Amino acid sequence: MTPEDRSLDTLATASIDAVDVQVLERLAALWDQVDPVPAGLVERIGFGITLDALHAELAELQIGSLAGVRSAESAATQTVTFSSESLTTMVTISPLGGGSVRIDGWATPGAGLVVELRSIGSSRETTADEDGRFVFDEVPHGMVRFLMRSAEGRGSIHVITPSVDI
């Protein structure tokens, strides 16, 4: 073993000192500047990974995307349909102005269905009427998903939709 090899071995097994910490902090700052973590990524990951999703039937997005819903010049209503083996849900998103939308939904079969609207950091719940209709008013723009369950099974999620950006 050469003296250079021995010094590399010593460096590899030595404790981290103040100089090492300073180098690592500068390296972290460089990466934050060159390739930062996207804003809201940690929250979106936490939002997307929930224990409820492990036991729910996942609905599929049936109609395109919500492109344009967030646009200032777009006043058009957007309709999105989700379907699963046991449930079909259609939601209509209508701009209200001031950064919020109204969501009108219909679920089949939906009488008495409990519908939860989840967004990053908040959750709201309503019960569908005898025709399967439900409404969420003044919903702020952002990522949302719907969780649906029968009124009798309040503790368990039956169907969960993919997240959509409204």
C-alpha positions in Angstrom: 0.0 0.0 0.0 1.4 3.4 -0.9 1.3 6.4 1.5 -1.3 8.0 -0.7 -3.6 4.9 -0.4 -3.2 5.0 3.4 -4.2 8.7 3.6 -7.3 7.9 1.5 -8.2 5.1 3.9 -7.7 7.5 6.8 -9.9 10.1 5.1 -12.6 7.6 4.4 -12.9 6.5 8.1 -12.3 9.9 9.7 -15.1 11.8 11.4 -16.8 14.7 9.7 -15.3 18.0 10.9 -16.3 21.6 10.5 -14.6 21.9 7.1 -16.5 18.9 5.8 -19.8 20.4 7.0 -19.0 23.7 5.3 -18.2 21.9 2.0 -21.4 19.9 2.2 -23.5 23.0 3.0 -21.9 24.8 0.0 -22.6 21.8 -2.2 -26.2 21.7 -1.1 -26.6 25.4 -1.8 -25.2 24.9 -5.3 -27.7 22.1 -6.0 -30.5 24.3 -4.6 -29.5 27.0 -7.1 -28.9 24.8 -10.1 -31.6 22.1 -9.7 -34.0 23.1 -6.9 -36.8 20.9 -5.6 -40.0 22.0 -7.4 -42.3 24.2 -5.3 -44.9 22.1 -3.5 -43.4 18.7 -4.4 -43.2 17.5 -0.9 -46.8 18.4 -0.2 -48.0 16.8 -3.5 -46.2 13.6 -2.6 -47.8 13.5 0.8 -51.2 14.3 -0.7 -50.8 11.5 -3.3 -49.7 8.9 -0.9 -52.4 8.2 1.6 -53.2 5.1 3.6 -56.8 5.4 2.3 -55.6 4.8 -1.3 -54.3 1.4 -0.4 -57.8 0.1 0.3 -59.8 2.0 -2.3 -60.9 1.2 -5.8 -59.1 3.6 -8.1 -61.3 5.5 -10.5 -59.9 6.2 -14.0 -60.0 9.7 -15.6 -62.2 9.3 -18.7 -62.2 12.7 -20.3 -59.0 14.6 -21.1 -57.4 17.2 -19.0 -58.3 20.4 -17.2 -56.1 22.5 -19.4 -57.3 26.1 -19.4 -59.3 26.0 -16.2 -56.7 28.1 -14.5 -56.4 30.5 -17.4 -57.6 34.1 -16.7 -59.3 34.3 -20.1 -61.0 30.9 -19.7 -64.5 31.3 -18.5 -65.7 28.0 -19.9 -67.0 25.3 -17.7 -64.9 22.1 -17.8 -66.4 18.6 -17.3 -64.4 15.6 -16.2 -65.6 12.0 -15.8 -64.1 9.3 -13.6 -65.2 5.7 -13.7 -64.4 2.6 -11.7 -65.9 -0.9 -11.6 -68.6 0.2 -9.1 -69.1 3.9 -9.7 -69.1 6.6 -12.4 -68.7 10.2 -11.4 -68.9 13.3 -13.5 -67.8 16.7 -12.2 -68.3 20.1 -13.8 -65.9 22.8 -12.8 -67.1 26.4 -13.2 -65.0 29.5 -12.5 -66.3 31.8 -9.9 -63.6 34.5 -10.1 -61.3 35.5 -7.3 -59.3 32.3 -7.6 -62.0 29.8 -6.9 -64.3 27.4 -8.7 -67.7 25.7 -8.1 -67.7 21.9 -8.5 -71.0 20.3 -9.3 -71.0 16.5 -9.4 -73.1 13.5 -10.2 -72.4 9.9 -9.1 -74.1 6.8 -10.3 -75.1 5.0 -8.2 -75.0 7.9 -5.8 -78.0 8.2 -3.5 -76.6 8.9 0.0 -73.0 8.7 -1.2 -70.5 10.5 1.0 -68.2 12.5 -1.2 -65.0 14.0 0.2 -63.0 16.6 -1.7 -59.3 16.6 -0.7 -56.8 19.2 -1.5 -53.4 19.9 -0.1 -53.9 20.8 3.5 -57.7 20.6 3.6 -60.7 18.3 3.2 -64.4 18.9 2.8 -67.3 16.4 2.8 -70.8 16.4 1.5 -73.5 13.8 0.9 -75.0 13.2 -2.5 -78.8 13.7 -2.8 -81.2 10.9 -4.0 -80.1 11.6 -7.6 -76.4 11.3 -6.8 -75.8 15.1 -7.1 -73.3 16.9 -4.9 -71.8 20.4 -4.8 -68.6 22.0 -3.5 -68.7 25.8 -3.7 -65.7 28.2 -3.6 -63.0 25.7 -4.1 -59.5 27.3 -4.5 -57.4 26.4 -7.5 -54.9 23.5 -7.0 -54.7 19.8 -6.9 -57.8 17.9 -5.7 -59.2 14.4 -5.6 -62.5 12.9 -4.7 -63.0 10.0 -2.2 -66.4 8.4 -2.2 -68.0 5.9 0.2 -71.5 4.8 1.2 -73.0 6.6 4.1 -73.1 3.3 6.0 -69.4 2.7 5.6 -68.2 6.0 6.9 -64.8 4.6 8.0 -63.7 3.1 4.7 -63.1 4.6 1.3 -64.7 2.8 -1.6 -63.5 4.8 -4.6 -60.8 7.3 -5.0 -60.1 9.4 -8.1 -56.8 10.5 -9.5 -55.6 14.0 -8.5 -56.5 16.7 -10.9 -55.4 20.3 -11.1 -58.3 22.7 -11.1 
